[in-house]
């Protein structure tokens, strides 16, 4: 291939990727400027794949088609659709709905993505699969998002993905962690060789001019010699003239070829350049509405090497040629071309509507209304990004001000689902100073704060949200009122707005006409005023737990409410079905939030087998769905878990990452969890004075780490850290304040935390025995810590024989929980009492990665590989690969032994 001159390194990389597909998947993003040879490298990949008898699936992004949702994905996966029958029902329905082949409830984008991954994986079970995506920067957003999802999950599959993107253009693949293959300009020798091969016999001066102008770009070296015969163009190519980017010079060179073409040929090229399809008959029919055009009129453009034509399609030889033609089309002419395209026969209604919108000379309510309908249709297909784009255009064409604002608000609300803060802000700014209704003002305020849980709101801003909620209640807009009050509740949880605001939220919530046990209402009360409403919320939650729940969507609100008031066992009971429901729907953004709720509960109960996997998945999914506050919380929970396990380097890394994300967001939940983790890390190794400062920050109003809901988590740890130090008086004040809170909010975490705090502050055996006699079921870590303190007290008071039984019980509990540093502290106390302990043997939690542990747990529950893949949003082949790694780590050889291996502490394998 001429355009692979001087590309030995890139050729080796591409060849190695394709040759290694039978051993595992890989993805690569080929980047470089226009004309640098990216497409040639993709062609090479296809050639090598063919030689290796691999399957090849390809798609190409086209700027004019980027508004057609899932067009690129449909082109790519069309050959595999017969395999869709083998997909699980929800996935099959999701992908067929996305392609317009089924009519069902709106599928989540990630369910479509999982279906796409499994189609590719099933195809890969027959032969390796190579996916190529040329010009990925112009792929429609929905297709690009799906491919980014797939690219993250093909390491264990015989699937390769090679995509190309032009420098200066962003793409969802950029955030997928793909390695990049840079395609630099050719070195001088390779550039000279390519030019001499393509244009031999050039005069020395012309040759030198082209080499200087082309700057090592293969397309320029191939195309600029053709411009030398055109004086006007040749003058613009003079490297000594005014500087222009090479892309612009190439576009000018291509544009110069249009000057001598017949008018009918130029008309056909103009229509083809603005058309969002490549159908030959369609292009000629539309061009025929502007002037008489026949197929033969395309011949001059073919000879000028601008287009290629076959029986069905007309295509530009390079995107820069299309761009050059588009830039020559004036405003009035552009409207005429779009009008002609909108009248072309056999065009789909969706594409016809786009051309009618592009042909509008000004606002047109009829077109705006049709675009609104099209946006709703796109949203039902799972193409949220496309729906947002369509609604924005509909708003621009609206003649009715109220409808214009409604469309912008709906677009902004949908954009929050995409994690696009920039798009949300831009859409809300488009509303401008226009007159809007009270309901629209409320919705604008609610949408604006969704990304940071309204943390950026000032106290007056929070009061405004409460006022909007009261107005919504007056208009009987229940859902909007609950949304607004929940937003204020979150702000109340993360900062201290004062009693007045808390009580106003509760008062408003009680005026909403919903059942007293409505999960949404309980969520508002739990967050807005847990102290005043905690007892009521707890009673309602227990009623829900006893009665059972018919509506699966309620579980998440109930789990979050239980989490807020510190009822962690209830939280875990509600979270399990909530997570299953969200996984089945593919709602990964909400799933990440629910996992963070589960992770907090599990970490505070020291249920590390749940906490480890929840934190890892929270990070992964929140990053994938662009929810930075939740990602920060995931890292913070990972830090807390690492501190409990004694993995102190990992703790420091996770804490730093959490603070990096959380500090600019003022995400107090994450910052508070980090300080709690710092305190636990110091306590774990007996450095109690070092634990005081980070733990105190959680209780100090005005500190970025202040967080009311974390007071019941950290009070026992703070009391232990400060029991004999200078901060003891301040901690006694905090304990006294929480004692008053407990009188109104008798929830379990606060009861246990205060009980432990009183016991360690008393430094009295009777206080410890009284605490150990209370109900600590579900709280084995706190019980073991109290036993450790009691055993140490007995040893210090020369009651060594009595201390050993207590310390053994603590040691064994810590070992079973995986709290290694506390187990080591118990062993040190036992040695001091005269008894030697064996070292703790590693268990599954130590041997497996978080994802391996999660897969092993699901396999132990009896799920098949396909069922595990559906839950974790990976392919069943990836699950199989993980299991084959898990077996030797656990010292087993079959799936049937997984449950027993997780339940025991195996000896290290040879």
N, C-alpha and C positions, 0 to 999 in steps of 0.2 A: 504493500500500500504506500503510495507516494507520500501521504500525509503522516506516515509513521517514521519518516526520515528523522534520525537523531533521537529516537524515543526508546532506546534499549532498556533503560531502567523501568519506564512505565510499562513496556511490553512484558518484561519479566514479572512485574507485580500482577498484572491482569492474568497472565498465563498461570501463575502460581495459584491465584485464587480459584480459577475454574478447575485446574487440575486437582485441587484438594477437596472438591465438593463431596466426594464419597466418604471422606473422613470427618466432615463437619462443615457447617455453613460459615459464611463470612459476608460482610458487606463493605462497600467501598464507595466513597463519594469523590468523583473525579472533578476537579475544579480548575478553571483557567479562563482566560479572556475569550471573547468571541473569535472563532476561527482558529483556535490554537491547536485543535486536533482531538477534542474530547469525544466527538462522535466516532472518529476513526478508532479510538481505543475501545469504545463500546462495540463497534463492528468486529474488532479483533476478538473480543470476548465471545461474541456469538459464533464466530468461526471456530474458535478453540472448543467451545461447548459442543458444536456439531461434530467435530472430530472425536470428542469423548463420548458421543452418543447420549448427551444430556438433553433434557427438554429445555426449550428456550421460550420465554414469555416476555414480550416487549410492549412498551408504551412510550409515547412521546408527548411532552408538554408543548402546547401551542398557545401562544398568548391570546389569540382571538377566541379560543375555546375554553379558557380558564374559568369561565363562569358556569360551565356545564358540570354540575356536581356529579361526582363519581364517574365521569366520562373516561378518565384515564384508567381507573381501576377496572371498569367494565371492559375496556379494550384489552387490558392485561389478563383478566381472569376469565374472559369469555370462553376460551377453549376448555376451561376446567369446570364449567357450570354443570355438566352431567354428573360430576362427583358430588354435587351439593346434596343429592338425595341421601348420602351417608352422613351428613352433618346432623348434630342434635337439632331438634325442632326449632328452638328459639334462634339458633345461629342461622339455620337454613332460611327461616322467615325473614330474619334481619337483612341478609345479603340480597335476597330476592326483592325485598321491599326497596332497598337502596337502589337497585337497578331498574326499578319500575316494573318488575315482573310479578309482584304480589302487592296486595293492599292490606296493611295491618297497622297496628298501633306504632307510633313513632319509635324506631329502634335507636338505641344509643350507639354512637359512633364506635365505641370500643367493642360492642357485640358484633358489629359489622367487621371490625378489624380482626377479632378472634376467628370469625368464620373464614376470613381471607387467609389467615395463617394456617388454619386447619386444611383448607383446600390445597394450599401449596404443600403442606406436610404430607397429605394423602397422595398427591401427585409425586412427591419425592420418594415415596415408598416403592414406586415403580422404576424410577430412574432419577438421577440428580436433576435439579431444576436451576436454571439460570434466569434471573429476572433482570432486565435492563430497562432503565428509565432515562431517556435522553431529554435534555432541557427540563430537568425536574423543577426549576424555578418557575416554570409556566404551567405546571400541573395544577389542576383544580385543587383547592385547599383540602377538600374532603378526601380525595384520593391520596394526596401527599401525607395527610395525617395518618391514614391507614398504613401506608408503606413505612412511615417512621415507626409505628407500633410493631410492624412485622420485622423491621430491621433489627430491633432490640432483642428479638426472640428466636433468631435462627442459628445460634451458635451450635446447637446440638442437632441441627437438621441438615440434610444434603441439599441445602438451598443457598445459592449465591445471589447477592443483589448488588448490581453495579449501576450507579446513577451518576449523571453529569449535571453540573450547575455552573452557570456563568458567574465570574467574579462580579461583586457588587450587587448580587441578588440574594435575598434570603429565601430559605425554604424550611419547612418543618423537619427535614432530614438533618438540618444543622444541629438540632438539639437532641438527636438520637444517639449521639456518641459514636458516629461512624468515623473510622479512620479516613483521612483525606489523602488523595493522590494528586499532588500538584502537577500541572502540566505547564512548564515554563516555556518561554520563547526558545526557538532553536538557537544553538550556538552558531557563530559565524560560518564555520565550515559546512555544517548541515544546511544552513539557509542557502548558501551558495550552491550546494549540490542540488537542492530541491528546485531552485530557480532555473538552473541550467538544464534540469531535466524537463521542466514544464515549458520553458521559453528559451530554447537554445538559439544562439546566434544574436543575442541582443547587443546593440552597440555598447561599448564600455561605459559611456556616460549614463545611458538609460539603465544599464544593469546596476551601476553604483547607486543611482537615485532610488531604484526600487528596493534594493537591499537596505538602504538607510530608512526609507519610509516604512517598510514592512516590519522592521524591528523584530525579525525572527518569527513572525506570524505566518503559518503555512497557508492560510486562506488568502492573506494579502499577497504572498509570493505567487500564488496561483492566479489571482484575479487582477492584480494591478497591471501586469503586462498588457492585458486587453484594453486598458484605458489609455495607453500611450497614444493611440491613434485619434483620441478625442481631445483637442487642444484645451477646451475649457476644463475638462476633468483633470487632464495631465497637469495643468497649472496649479490646481488645488492640491495635487499630490507632491509638489515640490517640497522636500524636507527642509529647505532653507526658508520657506515661507512661514506665515503665521502658524503657531502650533495648534493642532487639533488632535483630540484623542484618535487612536488608530481606528476604533469602531466607527467614529464619525467619518473618517476618510474612506473607509470601506463602503459605508452607506452612500457616500457621495459618488463613489466609483460605480456602484450598482445603479444609483439614480440616473447617472449620466447615460446609461445604456437605454433608458426609456425615451430620451430626447428624439431619437431618430425612428422610433417605432410608429406604425400606423395608429390612428386614433382608436380604431376598433380594438386593436391589441391592448392599448393602454387602458381602455375602458374595462376589458375583461380582467386585466391585472388588478385594477382598482377594486373591482367586485371581489376577486379572489382574496385580496389582502384584508378586506374588512369582513369577509365571510367567516363564520365560526364553524364551518365544515369544509370538506375538500371535494365535495361531489362535483363532477364535471358538468353534468346536465343542469344542476341547480345554479351553478355559476353562470353558465351560458344563458339560462332563462332569465336570471336577474339582470345580467348585462344587456340582454335584448330589450329590456324595458327602458334603457337609457339611449341605445342606438342599435342599429342592425349589426349583429355579431354572429359569426359562424365559427365552427370548430377550426377551420383553416386559418382564422385570424390569430390563432395562438402560435402558429408556426414561427413567426419572427421572434417571439419571446423565447421559444425553445432554442432557436439558433443563437440567440444572445446569451444562452446559458443562464436564464433567469428562472425557468420553471421546467418541471417534467410533467408529462401527461400520459396517462394510459386510458383504457376504455372507460374507466369509471371515475378517475381522480385527477385533480390538478394540484400540484404541490410546488412550493417554492424550494429552490435548491438549498437555500440557507435562510434561517430566520432574519438575518440582516437584510436580505433582499425584500422580504415582506415588510420589514420596518421601513426600508427606504421608500417603498411604494406608498405606504401609509402616510409618511411624512409629506409627500407631495400632494396629498389630497386636501384641498381647502375646505373651510367650514361648510359652505353652502353645498359644495359637491359631495361632501361626506354625508350630509343629510339625505341627498338624493340617492346615494348608493345604498344607504341603509333602508330607505323607503322601497327601493327596488328589491332588495333582499327580502324584506318583509312580505312582498307580494309573490315571491317565488313559489311555484307549486310543490306539493309534497314535503314541505318543511314542517317539522314538528311545531306544535303550538308553543312550547317553551322557547324555542329558538326564534320563532316569528315574533313573540312578544319582546324579546331582547332587542331585535332590530327596530321594532316600532318605538320602543323607549329611546333608542339611540337616534331615531329619526325625528323625535319630538323637538319642535322649535322653542317650546316653553312648557310651563305647567300644563298637565293634561290629566284631569281626575279620572277619566275612564281608564287610561293606561295605568295610572297609579293604583287604581282598585284591582286591576288584573294582576299587576305585580304583587300586590298584597296577597292575593289568592295564591300566586305562584310561590311566594315566600312560605306560606303556611304548608303548601304541598311539599316544599323542600324540607321543611322542619319535620314533617311526618315521615319523610324518607331517611331521616337521620343526618341530613346535610345542613347542620346548623350554621356553619360558616357561610354557605351559599344563601341561606335564608336571611342572615344579617345583611349581606351585600345587596340582596334584592330589595329588602325593606328600606335601605338607605336611598336607593334610587327611587323607590316609590314615594318616599318623603320629599325628595327633591322635585318630583313632578306633581305633588299634591297642590290642589287649589284651595282646599279647606284647611284652615289653620289647625283646628282641633285634630283632624285626622293626621295631619303632618306630624304633630307632636306625639300622637298615639303610636305612629309607626316608628318614630325615633326611639321612644321609650321601650317599645317591644324589641327593637333591634338591639338596644343596649342591654336589656335583660338577657336576651339570648347570648349576647357576646360574653357575658359573665360566665356562661357555661363553657366557653372556649378558653377561659383563663386569659383573655385579651384585655388587660387593663387599658392599654393605649386606645383600643377601639372603643371601649366603653366611654372613656373621657371625651374622645372626639365626637361620638354620637350625641352625648349629652350637651356638649358645647354647641352643636348645631341647632339645638332648640333656641339658643340665644335669649334675647330679652322679650321674647314673644309672650303675649298674654296666655297663661295656661290655667287650668282649673285647679282647685285645691287637691283633688285626687291625683292629678298629674304632678303637682308639686311634691306630694307625698311619695309617689312612685319614683320620681327623679332622685329624691333624697335617699330612698331605700336602695336603689340600684347603685348609686354613687358609692355607698359605703360597703358594698358586699365583699370587696376584695380584702379589706383589712379588718373585717368584723366591726366596722365603724370606729376603729381605734383613733382615726384621725379627727373624729368629731370633737369639738370643744363642748364644754358644758352647755352653752347656749344652743349648739347644734343638736345635742342630745335632747334638750328640752323641746326643740322644734320637732324632732321625731315623735316625741310623746304627744305634742299638740296635733300633729298630722294623724296620729293613731286615734285620738279622741274624735277628730273630724270624720275619719273613716267609720268609726263606730256609729256616729250619728247618721251616716249614709247607709248603714247596714252592710258595709263592705268588710265582711268578717275576715276573709283571707288576707286582705291588705293590712287590716288592723293587727292581726296576729304576726304578720311578717315584720311590721314596723316595731312592735313591742318586743319581738324576739331579737331584733337588731339592737334595741336599747338594752335588753337583758345581757347580750354578749358584751356590750360596752361596760355594763355594770360589773360584770365578772372580771374584766381585765383592768379596770381602774376603779377609783373610788369616787362616784359622782355625788355622794351625800344621801342622807336619809330621805330628803324631800323628793328627789327624783325616783329613788327606789319605791317609795310609797305611792308615787303618782303612777308608776307602771303597774303596780299591783291593783290599784284602784281602777285603772282603765281596763286591765285584763278581766277583772270581775264584772265589768259591764258588757263584755262581749257575749253574745247569745250563743254559747256552745255549752255542751255538757260539762259538769264540774270535773269529770275525769278525762276530758279530751286530752290526748297526749300532747297536742300543740300548746294547750293552755298550761299544762304541767311544766313544759319546757320553759315557757316564759317565766312562770313563778319561781322555778328552781334557779334560774340564772339571775333574775332581777332582784330577788330578795330571799336568798336561801335561809337566812336566819329567821325571818318572820314566817316564811311559808314552808320551811323544811319539813316540819311535822306533818302538815297537810299533804305535801307531795309524797312523803314516805307512805302515808296511809293509803293514798290512791294507788301508788305503785304496787303495794302489797295486794290490793284488791285485783289489779290487773294480773298479777302473777298467779293468784289463786283461781281467777275466773277463766284465764286463757284469752288469747287474742285472735279475733277473726281476720282482721285487716293486717297483712304482713307489713305494710308501709308504716305502721305505728311503732314497730319495734325500735327503730332508730331513735325516735323522739323519747321513748321510755328509757332506753339505755342511756341516752345523754342526760336525761333528768336525774336518773339514779347516780350517774357519775358526778354530777354537779354537787349533790348533797353528801357524797361520800358513802353511798351504799354500793360498794364495789361488787359484792357477790350478786346482788340483784342486777347490777349493770352487766356483768358477764353473762348472766342468764338471758337477758334481753338482747345482748349484742350478738350472740351466736346466730339466732334466726335472722336478725337484721342483716348481718353480713351475707348469709346465704341468699337472701332476697335480693340484695344489691348486686351480688355477683351474677345472679341469673339474669338480671336486667342489663348488665354491662355498664352500670353507672359508676364508673371508676372514680370520678370526682367525689361523690358522696361516700363511696366505699373507703377512700383514703381518710375522710373525716371520721367515719365510723370506726375504722381501725385505730385511729388515734385515741378515740374514746375507750376502746377495748384495751389498748396498750397502757393507758394511764391506770385503769382499774387493775390490770394484771400486775403491773410494776409495783403498785402500792400494796398488793396482796403477796408480792414476791412469788407470783406464779410465772416463773421465768420461761417455761416452755411456751406459754402464750405470749408473754411480753416480748421475747426475742424476735419471734416471727412477726408480730404485729408492728413493731417499730420498723423493721426492715422493709416490710411491705408498704407501710405508711410513707416512708421516704421515697420509695420507687414510684408509687402511684401518684403521689402529690407532685413529684417532679414531672411526671409524664402528663399530668392534667393541669400543670401550671398553677399550683396553689401554694405560694411560698410560706404563708403562716403555718400551714399544716406540715409542710416539709420541715420547717424549723422545729415544730413540736416533735416530729418523728426523730430528728437528730438528738433533741433534748432527752427524749425517752430512751434512746439508744445509749446516751451518756449515763443516765440513771441505772439502766440495766448493767452496763459495763462496770460501773462503780460497785454494784451489788456483787458482781461476779469476780471482782478483783482484777479486771483487765484494764489497768490504769492508763496505758498508752492509748488504747482505744477510747477510753473515757475522755481523755484530753482532746483527742482529735474530734470526737463527736460534739463535745461541749463547744469547742471553737467554731465548728461549722454551724451549730445551732445559733450561737450569738451573732455570727456573721450575717445570717439571714434574718434573725429576729430583731436585732437592734434598730435598723432603719424602719422596720415595720411597727415598732413599739409593741411587739407581740409578747405581752407579759406572761402568757401561759407558758411559752417556751423558755423565756428568761427565768421565770420562777422555777421551772423544772430543772434548768441547768444549775441554779444555786442550790437546789435540794440535792442534786447529784454531787456537787462539790462537797457539801456537808457530809453526805454518805461516804464519799471516797476518803475523807479525813477520818471519820469515825471507824471505818473499816479496818484501819491500821492503827487505831488507838491514839490518833493525834487530835484529841478533843478540842483543844484551844483553837486549832485551825478551822474547825467546823463552825465555830460560832458566827463569824462575820458573814459568810454566804447565807447561812440559814436565817440570820436576823433580817437580811434584806427582804425576805419574803413578807415580813410583817410590818415593814415601815412604809406607811402611805407616802407617796411621792417618789419612792424608789422605782426605777423601771421594772424591777423584779417583783414588786408588790402584787399579790394576787390573793384575793379573799378565799377562793375555792381551794387554794393550796395550804391554807392555814391548818386544816385538819390533817393534812398529810405530813406536815413537817414539825408540828408542835412537840411530838415525842422526841424526835431527833434533836431539836434545839434544846430541849430540857436536859437530855443526856450530855450534850456538848458543853453546856454552861453550868452544870450542877455544882461544880466546885471552883468556878472562875469568877472574874470580876463582873461578868455580865449577868450573874445570877439574879440580882434585884430586878433588872429590866425584864428578864424572862419570867420571873414570878408575876410581874404586872401583866404580861401577855397571857399567862396561864389563867390568872384571875379574870381577865376580860373574856377569855374563851369559856370559862366556867359559867359566866352569865349567859353567853350565847347558847351553851348546851342546855340551859333551862328551857329555852324556846325551841331549840333544834336538836332533839335527842336522837341523832343519827349515829350509825355504827362507827364510822371513821373517827368522828370527833370523840365519841365515848372511849374508844380504844386509845387514841392518841393522848387524850387528857389523862386517862388512867395510867398509861406508861409514864407520862410526864410527872404526875404526882409521885409515883413510886420511886423514880430515879432521883427526884429532887429531895425526897425525904431522907435518903441514905439510911434507911431503916429496914431491918428484915421483915418486920410485921407489914409494912407498906407493900413490899415486894410480894409477900405471900398473899396478901389480900388481892393484889392485882392478878396474880397467877390463878387465883380461885374464881375470877370472873369468866364470863363466856368469851373465849378467844378462838372458838371454832372458826375456821376460815382465815385466821391470822397467825399461822405457825411461825412466821419470822419474828413477829413482835413477842410471841411467847418465848421463843428461843433466846432472844436478846435479853428478856427479863431473867430467864434462867442463867444466862451468862453473867449478868450483873449480880444475881443472887449468889451464884457459885463463887465469884470473885470475892464478894463480901464475906462469905463463910471462910474462904481460905485466908483472907486478911485477918480474920478474927480467930485464926488457929483452929478452925473446925474442919481440917483437911479431909478427913474420912467422909464427913457429910457432904462436903463440896463436890466430891468426885462423881457421885450419882447425878447431881444436878448438872454438872459440866458435861458429863457424857451425853445426857439427854439433849443439851444445847448443841453439842458437836454433831450428833447424829442428825438433828433437825437441819442444821446449816448444810451438812453434806447432802442431805436429800433434796434440799431446795436449790443447791448449786451456788450458795453464798460462800464461796471459797475463803475470802479473807476473814469472815467471822468464824468459820470453822477452824482456821489457823489460830485465831485468838483463843478459842476454846481449848485447843490443843496446848497452847502455851500455858494457860491456867492449869490444865491438867498436869503438865510437866512440873509446874511449880508446886503442885499438891503431891507430887511423888508418883504420878502415873504416866506411862509413855503410851502414846497413841500411834497407830499406823497412819500412813498418809492416805488421803482420800483418792480413790481410783476414779479416773475420768469416766463420765457417763455420756449418753447420747448428746446431751446439750453441749458438752465440750468437744465432741468429735465431729459434729455436723455443722455445716453452715446454716444460717437461718432458713434459707429456702429448702435445703435438704431436710432439715428438721420438720418443716411444714409438710413437705411431701411424705415423709415417713409417717407423720401423725395421721394424715389422711389415708394412706395405705393401710395403716393399722386399724383404721375405722372401717375398712372393707371397701373403699372406693376403688373403682377401676382407674386405669391410666387416663382414659378419656374423661371420666368424671373429675379426676384431680385436675386435668388440664383446663376443663371448663371453669373450675373454681379459681384457679390461679392465673388464668389468662396466658397460658402457654400451650403448646401443642402436646398431644399425647406422646409423641416421640421424644420430646424434651423430658417429659416425666420419666419415661423408660430409661433414658440416659442417666438421669439423676439417681434412679433406683439402683442401677448397676454400680454407681459410685458409692452409694449408701451401704450396700450389703457388706463389702469388706471392712468399711469403717466400723460397722457394728459387730463384725465377727460372725456374720450369718451368710447363708447361701441361697435363701429363698424368701419370697414374699410372706409366706406363712409364719416366718419367725420374727417379723418386724415388731408385732405387738409385744411379744415377750422381751425383745431386745430393748425396747423403749422403757419397759417397766423395771429393768434391772440395771445394775452397774457392772458392765462386762470388764473382764481383764483386758489390758491392751493386747492387740493382735501381734503375732510374731512379725 
